Amino acid sequence: NPASLSFFLGTRSETRLAPAVQIGDEIRAGQPLATDGNGRFRPSPIQGKVAAIQNAPDVRGGKQGLAVAIEPAPESSPVAGSPLDPQSEAVEVLLERIREFDILTNQPFPRRLADVLGAWEGGPLVVLTADREPGISSSLGLFTDRSEDAAAAARLLGRITGAVKTVLAMPASQAEAGRPAGRPEGVEVLGLPPEYPESLEPFVAARAGANGAAVVTLETALAALDAVREGKVQDRKVFTLIGPTGEALGNYRAPLGARLVDLFLEIGLAPRGLDKVVAGGPMRGVAQYSLDAALDTSVDGLMLVRAASVRPWSDEPCINCGSCIDVCPIDLQVQLIGRYSEFGLFDRTEEFHIDRCIECGLCAAICVARRPLLQLIRLAKREVRASSDSNGGNPAD
């Protein structure tokens, strides 16, 4: 129960959201914290008082942006609406509830779930109960606690999208060992191989029978179910803590908006000196430049790496060993994409299909020159997207 929670609205260059509240305002659960001029977003998950509107670090590694800090009221509840029946209520009403409560996905760059569901044009709907990265177990922990709800959440999203079939995707070992969810009515069970990156969304979609399948992680699906069935705003995040030895120390449930520094103090594992804190898993996580960054839906894990164990990145040139090409599951020319990004030739990366990169991080993990390939790819993607936006949606010539 931190003294205040910080809700990040986005960097100034990448969002049009502006605060919809003022310092000193008393707010209720469900009250929107931001607006883009056409709609109101980011409903507060708590009742409380606006303590500050300030610059704050982006937990995903971007530039600082605006955040609203709220002091929670005692005994604050996330309930902000009346319960709805997932099976009998009109689909339009269910989708509007998810939109009103602004349920966000827990992708590295979260999207509004209502936008994902509203734009879906058929095909399978997959709820992913498996964890996407090695060492992370937060999703499986949730599934253990709420296996019956997982099936209900899958049916809800399948009904909203009109999916041709609804699937629960889980590790093959779990799917074969009696299926903890049983054989839920109207939901198929799909077993996934244990090898990384088989649990990332593009591979899960392909195994479900269509490359265009909609894949939603379990935590997001459960947040949608809670919004509909209980009228609750998404207010908690489950993450796996990986300690200095590289071993998982357990799963934790914490309030969205909790600052990382407060989380580590509460857990009793304070970073020191030049230790590194990584938000996310060991393959795709983002090193934090400030522990004032706050927990959001994208953070499935927190890692603490002691200074002595940090492997520094290198600005040495590529040695053309080809290891990154060999390990790339999409067969991309990773070394060329990295070079063009390094020297600011972002448009050239499109020639080598950077848009197909799934950002699994295997290339960076295997690089003997310790080049920050994943970061270079993400930089190039961001710059290509910015160039396309500035040209009215057309890539730069």
Salt bridges, closest charged atoms under 4 A:
ASP58 OD1 - ARG60 NH2 3.39
ASP102 OD2 - ARG42 NH1 2.99
ASP102 OD1 - ARG112 NE 3.30
ASP115 OD1 - ARG99 NH1 3.22
GLU133 OE2 - ARG284 NE 3.33
ASP149 OD2 - ARG146 NE 3.00
ASP149 OD1 - ARG229 NH2 2.96
GLU188 OE1 - LYS165 NZ 3.79
GLU198 OE1 - ARG207 NE 3.21
GLU201 OE2 - ARG132 NH1 2.86
GLU219 OE1 - LYS237 NZ 2.35
ASP226 OD1 - ARG146 NH2 2.82
ASP235 OD2 - ARG236 NE 3.69
ASP262 OD2 - ARG259 NE 3.21
ASP275 OD2 - ARG306 NH1 2.47
ASP292 OD1 - ARG259 NH1 2.70
ASP296 OD2 - ARG60 NH1 2.12
ASP300 OD2 - ARG132 NH2 2.64
ASP300 OD1 - LYS237 NZ 2.80
GLU342 OE1 - ARG371 NH2 2.81
GLU351 OE2 - ARG348 NE 2.66
GLU359 OE1 - ARG378 NE 2.88
GLU359 OE2 - LYS381 NZ 3.07
